[in-house]
């Protein structure tokens, strides 16, 4: 199949590279000339394990290419995937669909024959209806089917998620659209992976419902962690005890500083707004959004409390700045709120992250940055482990203690056993575990 991917960001680039690895011919389109030139030179705009090698292989074999020319890229293809950003709209929190609608109109004008237009971007219920209106208005002479095909990619594991997904959700409204999408995803269906064909609006809601449910699960265990701290229970044991129940499952039951990233914050907020628009409020999700926002700054206060209630004039080291490991994504990362809380309290902050330093510097230009974990810790009055990168999982805690001005370790990811940290003479604070 011949595919055009509109948008060469995280979703578009990973999806396009994986489709080409299935044997399809794919062109990834983006208006950013610098990004396209970099991709043509083999330079990735994002950090994602295995992506550079995947792109290199398929470019070499002639299945994957990059372009800024949407019109030429769309001509003669079987399907066009729209994978542009849908950020939260300033002021009201609704998803900003202007990029989706603009791309749809341009694709329709460029089409040279029957076409399937696929919404890969995360969009609210009813967006596909509007996209269909736009493309039919632009090209009443062509048969253009509109499909919803939400992505379920985890940053840091996106290639594995694309090639071995739990399911592929496809919202279709015609037989032709279903046939084209079945052909595109045939390599996965041959492996017996579930292909869930549903109505288009249902597919749009599945994406939001899935992300909101996971956000609820994260927020639930974080609140249980607070209760554990108050009662002397251990949140890790609680999580294991409930996670062994197959109705609950063990995933997304790791207490921490709150969720961030490109999906959960904006998608939960967009679902809340959709509920208001349809007069069917999702009150649980509304509460989750509020709790999660408050929790991130509360983690800053937790660090301050570990330092005796004041950090004025002190240096606090943060290990890990991205919202999760194995990505350079800083969007809505807990570190942003934590840093601001520490700065507001009069502290100096020094940070280090294995992959997110450039992005962090753009968002937090007033803090200091170190070249490695031990340089970050040196001379600090406390160190907080914010993101659980692998290289932070086996730090020399004796060396950490010697480098610190005060022996305080605040572990916001519960990476270390309490007894181990205390054995090295560290004043150790974690999440939801008794000291």
N, C-alpha and C positions, 0 to 999 in steps of 0.2 A: 504494500500500500504506500501511497505518497502522502506525506503529512507535512503541514506547516504548523509550527508552534509559535504563536504570537506572544512574545514576552520571553526573555532569556534570563529571568531571575531564578530564584531557588527552584520553584516548581517547574517552570518551563524548561530550564536547562537539564535538570535531572530527568524529567519525563521524556524530553526529546532524545537525550542520550540513551536512555533505556529502550525506547521504541526502536531506535536505530540498531541497538544491540540485538533486538528481536529479528532484524532483517528488513525492517521498513526503511524507506528513504525519507529522511527528515531534514527540513531546513528550519532552524531557529531564527526568528526575526526579532529585532529590537531596534528602537529608534536611537539608542545610545551608541553612536559610532565608536567611541572609545572602548566600550564593552565588546562590541563585535570584533574590532581589530585585535583586542587582547585575546579573545577566544580563538580567533584565527591563528594567533601566535602561540596558542596552547596555554594561555594564562587564565586561570579560573577567577571569576569575580567573587566567588564564595569559597569557604572551606567546607568540604564534605568528603569524608574518607572514601577513596576509590574513584572519585569523579574524574580527576585529571586523567587517569589511565583509561577509563571508559571512553571519555571524549577522544583522546588521542587515537585509540584503536579504531573507532568508527569513522573518524575523519580520514584516517589513513586508508581505510577500506572503501571510502567513497559513499558511505551511507548517511553521513552527518555533515551538514554545512551550516554556515551562518551568514546572515544578510541583514542589511538595513532597508532593503527594497521590498516592501510588503506586497506591492502589486505583482512584481515578477515572481515572488515566492509562492503566492496563492494560485497563480495560473496553473491549471491542470492538475491540482491535487485532489485527493479523494476526501480529505477531512482537514479542517483547520481547528486547532485547539487554541482557545483564548486563555492565557495563563498570565494575566496582568494583575497588578496589585489592587486590592480592595481594602484600603486602610480605613480606620474609623474616621468618620467625617468630623471635622472640628465643630465643636459647639453642641452637637446633639448625639454623637456616638453611633449614628447609623453608618452602615457600610457605604463608602464612597464608590459608586458604580460608574463614575464618569469614564474611567479608562476602559471598562468592559464595553460600554455602549459605543464609545468612539471606535474601538477596535472592530466591533461587529459591523458598524456602518462601512468602515474602510474595507473590510474583508468582502462584504457583499458587493461593493462597487468593483472590486478587483476580480471577482469570480468569473470564470470562463465557461463553466458548465455546472451541472448538478453537484451539490456540495452538502456535506454535513458539518455544521459549526458546533463545536463542543465547548461548553463552559467548563474549564478546568479550575478556574478561580473559585474561591469560596464566596458564594453569593446568597443573599436572602431568598426566601420563598417568593416565587413570582418573577424572578429576574429573567428566567428563560422565556417567559411569555413576552416580556418587553424586548428581549433580543430578537425573538421571532418577528415581532411587529416591525422592528427596525430593519431587519434584513429583507423582509418581504416588501416593505415600502421602498427600499433602495433598489431592489431587483425583482419586480413582479414577474419578469420574464423567465426566471430560473426557479427550479425546485431546490430550495435550501431548507434542510431539516436542522432543527436545533436540539441539542442533547445536553443533559447535565451529567458530568462525570467527575464528581468530587474526588480530591486527592486525600490520602491518609498517610502522608509521609512524615516520619519522625526525623528531625534534623539530627545528623550524626549516624543515622541508619537508613537513609533515604533510598539508596540503591537496593538494599536487601528488601525493604518494604515494598518497593515497586515491583521487583521481580518475584517476590514470594509473599504476596499480600494475604491478609485474612479473607478478603473479598474484594471484588470490583463492582462498584455501584454504578449503574447506568440508567439514567432517566430518559426514556425515549417516548415519542408520541407517534411513531410510524414504523411500519415494517421495514422500510428501506433503511431508516436510521439504525434499527436493531441489527440488520444484516451487516452494515458497514462497521458498527462497533464490535460485533462478534468477530469479524474478520481481523480487525486491528488487535484485539486481545486474544486471538486464537492461540498464540504460544502459551498463554497462561491457562486457558480452558483445557488444553491438551494435558496439562498436569493435574487436572481435576479441581482446580481452584474455583470457588463459587463465583458465578457471574450473576449478580442480582439485578435483573431488569425490572424497573418500576416506572411509575409515572414521573414526569420531570419534576413536578413540585415536591413529590415524595423524596426524590434523590437530593434535592436542595436541602430539605429539612434533615435528612439522615446525617449529613455532614455536621450541621450545627448541633444536632442532638448528641452525636457521638462525642464531640469535643466538650460540650457542656457537661455530659455525664462524667467524663474523666476529670474535668475541673472540679466537679462536686466531690469526687472521690479524694482528690488531693486535699481539698479544703477540709473535708471531714477528718482525715487523719491528722492534719495540722491542728485542728481544734481538740482532737483526742490527745495530742501531744501536750497541749496546754493543760488539759485536765490531768494527765499523768504527772506533770511537774507539780501540780497542786496536791496530788494525793500520794506521791511517792511510787507510782507504778512505772512500768517501762514500756514506752510506746512501741519499741521494736518487737517486744514479746506480744503485745496486744495485736500489732499488725500481722504477725505470723499466726497468731491464734485465730483471727477472723479470716485471714487470707487463705487458710487451708479449707475453709468452707467453699466448695466449688461454685456456690451461688454468688459468692463475693469475689474470689480470686485474689491473688497476691500482688498483681501489678498496680502501680499508682498508689501504693500504700506506704510510701517512704516520706516520713515527716521532714519538712525543710522550711525554707524561708518564703515559700509561696511560688506560684507558677508565673512564668513569663513567656517570652518568645513571640513569634509572629502570628500564632494561631489562637491560643486559649484566651488571652486578654481581649482581642478584638472580636473574636467569634462569640464569646459569652455575652459581651456587650451588645453585639448585633442581634443576638437571639432575644435578649431582653427587649430591645427596641421593636423587633418584629412582633413579640407578644403584645406590646402596647398598641401597635398599629392595628392588630387584628382583635383587640379587646379580649385577649386570652393570655393574661400575664403569667410568666413562668417565675413564680415568687422564690422558689429555691435557688434558681440561677441568679436572680437579683441579689439575694443575700450572699451568695458565693462571691460575686463580683466585689461587693462591699468589703467582705471579710478579707479577701486576698489583697486588695489595695491597702488595707490597714496593716496587714501582717508584714509586708515588706519593710515599712518604716519601723514597725515594732521590733524587727530584728536589729535595727540600729540602736534602739533603746536597750535591747538585750546586751549588746556589746558594751554599751555605756555602763549598765548595771554591773557587768562583770569586772569593770575597771573601778568599782567602788562608788559609782554614781556620778562621776565627773571625768570627762576626757579633755577638758580645756587645757591647751598647751601640750597635749600628748600626741604621739604619732601612733596611728592604728594601721596595721598592715592587713590587706585583703588578698587572699589567695583565691583566684578564680573570679572573673568578672562577667563572662557570658552567662546567659540564662540557663545553660546546661552544658555538659562537656561535649567534645567532638563537633563543635560548631564555633564560628566566629560571630554569631548573631547576638547583638546586644539589645534587641528590641524588648522593651518592658522587663529587662533583667532585674532581679531583686537588688543587685549591686547598686543600681542607680538610686533607688530610694534609701538604701543603707548608707551610701556615701553622703547623700544630702543630709540625712539625720546626724551623721557624725560631724560634718562641716558646720551645721547649725549649732551644734553643741560645743564648738570651738576646737575641734581636733584637726590635726593634719592627717591626711590619708595618703598611703602609698599602696599601689596595686600591682598585681602581676597576673597575667593570663597567658597560657601557652599559644593561643591563636587569636584572641580578641583584642589585642593591644591597640591596633590602629583604629578600630571602631570605638573602643573605649575612650581613646584620647580625643576623638571628635566630639563625644558626648560629655566627657568629664575632663575638660582641659586644665582645671585648676588643681588637680591632685598630682602627686608624683608617681612615676612608674619605674619598676625595677626590671632587670634583665633575667632574673630567675627567682625561684621561691626563697632561697636563703638570703639573697640580697634584699628582697622585699621585707623579710623578717628582721634583718639586722638593725638593732637600736630601737625597734618599735616597743611601745608600752603594752601592746597586745596584738595578737594575730587572730583573724577570723577566717575560717575556711568557708568560702561562700559557694564555690562550684566544685563538684567532686571529680575533677580531672584525674586520670590514672596516676599522673606523676605526683599527685598530692596524697595518694593512698599509702605510701610507704616512706614518708619523710623520716629523716633521722631526728627523732624527737629530742634526743639529748643535745644535738647540735642546735635545734630550734631554741631550746631553753637557754643555752649559752649565748645565743645571739640576741635574744630578747632583753630589753631593759627591765621589763617586768615579766614574770613567767605565766602569762595568761593566754590560753588557747580557747577560742570560742568556735566550736565545730557545729556549723549550721546544717551539716549533712550527715552527722553521726557516722563519720568515716572510721573513727578510732574507738576501740574499747575503752571504757572509762578507766579501768584499772591500769591499762598500759600507759595512758597519758599521765596518770597520777604517779605511776612508778618512776617516771622521769622528772618528777618534781614540778609538773605543770599544774597551774590552777585551771582546771578543765571544766568548761561549760558546754553542754550539748543540748539537743532538742528532745524533750519529753523523756529523759532518762534520769534516774536518781543518782546523785553523787555519793 
